[in-house]
Amino acid sequence: MSPSAPTPATPARERLYLFDTTLRDGAQTNGVDFTLADKLNVIALLDRLGVDYVEAGYPGANQTDSQLFAERRPAKGKLTAFGMTKRPGRSISNDPGVAALLAAEADAICFVAKASAFQVRVALETTEEENLASIRESVAAAVAAGREALVDCEHFFDGFKEKPEFALACAEAAYAAGARWVVLCDTNGGTLPHEVDAIVRQVITRVPGDHVGIHAHNDTEQAVANSLAAVRAGARQIQGTLNGLGERCGNANLCSLIPTLLMKGDFAERFETGVSPAALADIASVSRTLDEMLNRSPDRHAPYVGESAFATKAGIHASAILKDPTTYEHVAPERVGNRRRVMVSDQAGKSNVIAELERLGVPVEKADPRLARLLDEVKGREALGYAYEAADASFALLARRMLHTVPDYFTVERFSVKVERRYNARGEMGTVAEAIVKVRVGDEEFISAAEGNGPVNALDVALRKDLGKYQPFIAGLRLTDYRVRILNGGTEAVTRVLIESTDETGARWTTVGVSPNIIDASFEALLDSITWKLLQSGAPG
């Protein structure tokens, strides 16, 4: 090309819109119950990401959603109210559900409408023409009220397989009436990607693709794949939820879809979304924050955002990753706010140990002969039941004790735990756990007693009740998870306890204890947790 030749223009990328329904469809998850405060916090999380639509609930269905839509709520995305089209046999002005939607303080209204002849006949017990009229009149009412209208064509894919012309008629009726988005729903979650692709391609011959969305459920583990298939076929809106929340097996997981759309060439080169690279780097934090809010354990194996998403256990893999991370990583973990984890276990090699020590800030020379002894010790302990791949703080303490020193902050001279079943002051039978701990800190002795809702809780409270001069250093320490595994059968089984802790800085760490006695195993893990906190806080030895 000559110097004077013009540079070819970069083709403009198409806009792809993200619609989050965590607060509506995600609220149907078993065990999930959002308060009004929760919903406002989730809206803030979605603002951090940059999604285009936030379906915040169903006004009139419950008090929380009615309160949410009773006043204007600040949100970067379009706040969307969900509800049904008008009921068969009623006028728009005489339908309380539509009235609640039109009265809601929302930017958009998403109507759900049957798009299956079978569902219309069996579930609604009405005619196909009445169903089409409900779609047309409901959308027209929303548009006349100055709202952006969307229609979730419920059971669309199953309906299309049964009677394609009726399913298409529902989509066309919504679009012709003024719906900004006609959303094709795989409500039962049984459609496969090749079916989605073929059906969406037929839909966009009747409704423009930049007005077509996809709403996929995960009953065959295909929700993300089906969403991507729909986009490739021409749809330009994706509906999903954070962490794949949703009824039954959940919805399409936006925490998997968003990184794929932004980092995989087929999509990143063709489409742009409202999510910036900086927001993408926040997605792991958003995912974990939602789980904490709902008191759920994060899925360690979740793509992109899970703890194990970039974890390597085998020694040969670790060696390669230390040379070039792309040998075993399809994307850089920091781009999604995650981090690389080189696990230490009985399958580890020297490279694993070195990498983990570097991450934990334990200085060591690669030629240090003590590394081999440390690796042998780890493998020996793993054979007894320890799990250092899941207990980073306990591994770091073990390594420091073998390679350097760990201050003897305090010594537990004795402890006792008592569990008693007795009547309380109201004459109710209950179980009470009591613990007493005697601790030596330097030349001082401290004896603390505490009650708890179980023996481990009582022991934890008593141990942390008074550590003398170290008490200020552990004031922010909090136990966030407690996991027990029985390693072999019988009443004399060996027990492994994993304790996850956090502090006022937001740091998290995990410790492990192993013993035939569950109290001893728990106590070992508790001691490591406190010691690690003191060490990280720079407490004087």
Secondary structure, 3 states (H helix, E strand, C coil): CCCCCCCCCCCCCEECEEEECCCCCHHHCCCCCCCHHHHHHHHHHHHHHCCCEEEEECECCEHHHHHHCCCCCCCCCEEEEEEECCCCCCCHHHCHHHHHHHHCCCCEEEEEEECCHHHHHHHHCCCHHHHHHHHHHHHHHHHHCCCEEEEEEECHHHHHHHCHHHHHHHHHHHHHCCCCEEEEEECCCCCCHHHHHHHHHHHCCCCCHHHEEEEEECCCCCHHHHHHHHHHHCCCEEEEEHHHCCCCCCECEHHHHHHHHHHCHHHHCCEECCCCHHHHCCHHHHHHHHHHHCCCCCCCCCCCCCCCCCEECCHHHHHHHHHCHHHCCCCCHHHHCCCCEECCCCCCCHHHHHHHHHHCCCCCCCCCCHHHHHHHHHHHHHHHCCCHHHCHHHHHHHHHHHHCCCCCCCEEEEEEEEEEEEECCCCCEEEEEEEEEEEEECCEEEEEEEEECCHHHHHHHHHCCCCHHHHHHHCCCEEEEEEEEECCCCCCCCEEEEEEEECCCCCEEEEEEEECCHHHHHHHHHHHHHHHHHHHCCCCC
